[in-house]
Amino acid sequence: MPTKTQSFRFFAPARFYRSALTIAVPIMLQQLIQNMVSLIDNFMVSGLGDISMSGVNVAGQILFIFMVFVNTICMSGGIFMTQFFGAKDSEGMKQAFRFKLLVGLAAVVPYFLVCVVFPRKLLSFMLIGNTQAEQILDEAVKYIRIMFWMGVPMTISMCIASSLRDMGRVRIPLVVTIIATLTNTLFNWLLIYGNLGFPRLGVEGAAIATVIARSVEFMIFLVIYARIRPDFAFNPLKFFHINRKLFCEILKKGALVLFCEMVWVSSETVTTAIYNGRGGADVVSGMASSFAIANLFFIAFGGIYNATAVIIGKTLGSGELEKAREQKTWLLSGSAVFGTIMMAFGFATTLLVPVVFGRLSESAISICRSMVILMSFFMPVWVYMNSQQAIARAGGDTAMGASTDAVITIFVMIPLVLSLGILTKISPVKLFLCVKLLDLVKLVVFHIWLKKERWLKNLTN
């Protein structure tokens, strides 16, 4: 019979998981609220028909790329933020926060070019071969020109929110998100269909509602920043007081994270374009609506990633390497169980498909349901991979994703999806399955890589 110590070889005592959940649950609640509102947005826009919903979601792919870029910058700075927090080094935390702001705001320039200067030309690449491309583009351009205005406030909000989470202060971003999402829902209701005497603006109303909500979120975060003065807060007059050596070190580590994430988001964009070309607006709206539903169980990714990064990063920053090694095993085991739970939750969300998207075409609804079931099956794999990535990056091992994830994506996945898209008439759902089977290979490679313990480092020394 195993001893108590042996029984906890792969699983931690309950108090450890309770501690992890105190970080993960508020983050997942925050994302659940955001995604529920996004689902409501999709429900409202779907009432305008397949073409309007397709236009919003094609434009949303560009916004998705921008948000992933800013989030990646926040993750890169967060690698050092969590370790400096563990080492109680407030100056190091300030430098990590400056990095997030400087590089994040720099991303607004290309975002402006895409949204304002030549949106139609770029968005057309997402609809090559689509039988209703021109009508969809008309709606997409209306939407994305307005969405440009959320760029700066959203970037600053994400930098502040992510830094608070890096310190384990997860409740503040949750409360701000609730306020912002309620604002978004209200103005969607008022502006999309013209309720209470407001003008009926359709997809433009949806965009204006989002900009208003992001502006409210931004103002609240500025007030919080000024009032509580977290350890990473600095005098705005010293914005450019940068420790160049540390900035370059963060940039070096962050460049690999950014490379990995941009390869991933580029591959998602390419595959989405291939999917969109396999029919008309029904395919675009069906695929898009499936991800709107799936986002309800995708909340597991952010919660698991942040909880793992904070726990491992803080332990490494305090110099407790043996403890970090033990926590790695516990977190991976916990993520496997949690992924299985989220898979069951995913299957349950299929009940929402006819309720939320009943006004779409039968073809779109069928695609949506099939995709939700398929993505649910992959949840244990994806949650586990998120935990693996978080452990590696918490110790500064950003090469794992760049040399494994990105290499498989560039040299195997993208050629595979292009070949299947060009040479076969395989349905978008089956095409998605073929592509995602490669994640099983990535999971095994990540496992082998982590055993080399290149991540087991204190970066504050």
NORSULJO-V420428 format. One record per backbone hydrogen bond with DSSP energy under -1.0 kcal/mol. NH is the residue of the N-H (numbers start at 1). CO is the residue of the C=O. E is the energy in kcal/mol with one decimal. If there is no record, write none. Layout:
nh,co,e
NH,CO,E
NH,CO,E
This chain:
nh,co,e
7,3,-2.1
9,6,-1.9
16,13,-1.3
17,13,-1.1
18,14,-2.3
19,15,-2.0
20,16,-2.2
21,17,-2.5
22,18,-1.5
24,20,-2.6
25,21,-2.8
27,23,-1.0
28,24,-2.6
29,25,-2.9
30,26,-2.4
31,27,-2.3
32,28,-2.7
33,29,-2.6
34,30,-2.2
35,31,-2.9
36,32,-2.6
37,33,-2.2
38,34,-2.3
39,35,-2.3
40,36,-2.2
41,37,-2.9
42,38,-2.6
43,39,-2.4
44,40,-2.7
45,41,-2.9
46,42,-2.7
48,45,-2.2
49,46,-1.6
53,49,-2.0
54,50,-2.5
55,51,-2.4
56,52,-2.1
57,53,-2.1
58,54,-2.2
59,55,-2.1
60,56,-1.8
63,59,-1.6
64,60,-2.4
65,61,-1.7
66,62,-2.0
67,63,-2.6
68,64,-2.4
69,65,-2.2
70,66,-2.4
71,67,-2.6
72,68,-2.4
73,69,-2.1
74,70,-2.2
75,71,-2.2
76,72,-2.6
77,73,-2.4
78,74,-2.0
79,75,-1.4
81,77,-2.4
82,78,-2.5
84,80,-2.9
85,81,-2.1
86,82,-2.1
87,83,-1.9
89,84,-2.9
93,89,-1.6
94,90,-2.2
95,91,-2.0
96,92,-2.0
97,93,-2.1
98,94,-2.4
99,95,-2.0
100,96,-1.8
101,97,-2.2
102,98,-2.9
103,99,-2.2
104,100,-2.0
105,101,-2.7
106,102,-1.3
108,105,-1.3
109,106,-1.1
111,107,-1.4
112,108,-2.2
113,109,-1.7
114,110,-2.1
115,111,-2.4
116,112,-2.7
118,113,-2.0
122,118,-1.4
123,119,-2.9
124,120,-1.8
125,122,-1.2
126,123,-1.6
127,124,-1.5
130,127,-2.2
131,279,-1.4
133,130,-1.2
136,132,-1.9
137,133,-2.7
138,134,-1.8
139,135,-1.3
140,136,-2.3
141,137,-2.6
142,138,-1.3
143,139,-1.7
144,140,-2.6
145,141,-1.8
147,143,-1.7
149,146,-1.5
150,147,-1.5
151,148,-2.1
154,150,-2.3
155,151,-1.9
156,152,-2.2
157,153,-2.2
158,154,-2.5
159,155,-2.0
160,156,-2.1
161,157,-2.9
162,158,-2.5
163,159,-1.6
164,160,-2.1
165,161,-2.1
166,162,-2.1
168,165,-1.7
169,164,-2.6
170,168,-1.4
174,170,-1.1
175,171,-2.3
176,172,-2.3
177,173,-2.3
178,174,-2.0
179,175,-1.9
180,176,-2.6
181,177,-2.9
182,178,-2.0
183,179,-1.9
184,180,-2.2
185,181,-2.4
186,182,-2.3
187,183,-2.3
188,184,-2.1
189,185,-2.2
190,186,-1.9
191,187,-2.6
192,188,-2.4
198,195,-1.9
201,191,-3.0
202,192,-1.6
204,201,-1.4
206,202,-1.5
207,203,-1.8
208,204,-2.4
209,205,-2.3
210,206,-1.6
211,207,-2.2
212,208,-2.5
213,209,-2.2
214,210,-2.5
215,211,-1.9
216,212,-2.2
217,213,-2.4
218,214,-2.2
219,215,-2.2
220,216,-2.1
221,217,-2.3
222,218,-2.1
223,219,-1.9
224,220,-2.5
225,221,-2.7
226,222,-2.2
227,223,-2.3
228,224,-2.7
229,225,-1.1
233,230,-2.3
238,235,-2.5
239,236,-1.5
241,238,-1.8
242,240,-1.9
244,242,-1.1
247,243,-3.1
248,244,-2.5
249,245,-1.7
250,246,-2.8
251,247,-2.6
252,248,-2.4
253,249,-2.4
254,250,-3.5
255,251,-2.4
257,253,-1.4
258,254,-3.4
259,255,-2.6
260,256,-2.4
261,257,-2.7
262,258,-2.9
263,259,-2.2
264,260,-2.1
265,261,-2.9
266,262,-2.3
267,263,-2.4
268,264,-2.2
269,265,-2.0
270,266,-2.5
271,267,-2.6
272,268,-2.3
273,269,-2.2
274,270,-2.1
275,271,-2.7
276,272,-2.9
277,273,-1.2
278,275,-2.0
284,280,-1.4
285,281,-2.8
286,282,-2.1
287,283,-2.6
288,284,-2.3
289,285,-2.5
290,286,-1.5
291,287,-1.5
292,288,-1.7
293,289,-1.8
294,290,-2.8
295,291,-2.0
296,293,-2.0
297,294,-1.6
298,294,-1.7
300,297,-1.3
301,298,-1.8
303,299,-1.7
304,300,-2.6
305,301,-2.7
306,302,-2.5
307,303,-2.3
308,304,-2.4
309,305,-2.7
310,306,-2.7
311,307,-2.3
312,308,-2.6
313,309,-2.4
314,310,-2.3
315,311,-1.8
316,312,-2.7
317,313,-2.5
318,314,-1.4
319,316,-1.6
320,315,-2.0
321,319,-1.4
324,320,-1.8
325,321,-2.0
326,322,-1.7
327,323,-2.5
328,324,-2.0
329,325,-1.2
330,326,-1.8
331,327,-2.8
332,328,-2.1
333,329,-2.2
334,330,-2.3
335,331,-2.3
336,332,-1.7
337,333,-1.6
338,334,-2.6
339,335,-2.6
340,336,-1.4
341,337,-1.8
342,338,-2.3
343,339,-1.5
344,340,-1.6
345,341,-1.8
346,342,-2.2
347,343,-2.0
348,344,-1.6
349,345,-1.3
350,347,-1.2
351,348,-1.6
352,349,-1.9
356,352,-3.1
357,353,-2.4
360,357,-1.7
365,361,-2.2
366,362,-2.2
367,363,-2.1
368,364,-2.3
369,365,-2.4
370,366,-2.1
371,367,-2.2
372,368,-2.1
373,369,-2.0
374,370,-2.1
375,371,-2.8
376,372,-1.9
377,373,-1.5
379,376,-1.3
382,378,-2.5
383,379,-2.8
384,380,-1.7
385,381,-2.2
386,382,-2.1
387,383,-1.8
388,384,-2.2
389,385,-2.6
390,386,-2.3
391,387,-2.1
392,388,-2.1
393,389,-2.6
394,390,-2.1
395,391,-1.0
396,393,-1.7
397,392,-2.6
398,396,-1.8
402,398,-1.3
403,399,-3.0
404,400,-1.4
406,401,-2.3
408,404,-2.4
409,405,-2.2
410,406,-3.0
411,407,-2.6
412,408,-1.7
413,408,-2.4
414,409,-2.7
416,412,-1.9
417,413,-2.8
418,414,-2.3
419,415,-2.3
420,416,-2.7
421,417,-2.2
422,418,-2.3
423,419,-2.9
424,420,-1.3
431,427,-2.3
432,428,-2.0
433,429,-1.8
434,430,-2.2
435,431,-1.8
436,432,-2.4
437,433,-1.3
438,435,-1.3
439,436,-1.7
440,437,-1.3
442,438,-1.8
443,439,-2.2
444,440,-1.5
445,441,-2.2
446,442,-2.9
447,443,-1.9
448,444,-2.0
449,445,-2.5
450,446,-2.7
451,447,-1.2
452,449,-1.6
453,450,-1.7
457,455,-2.3
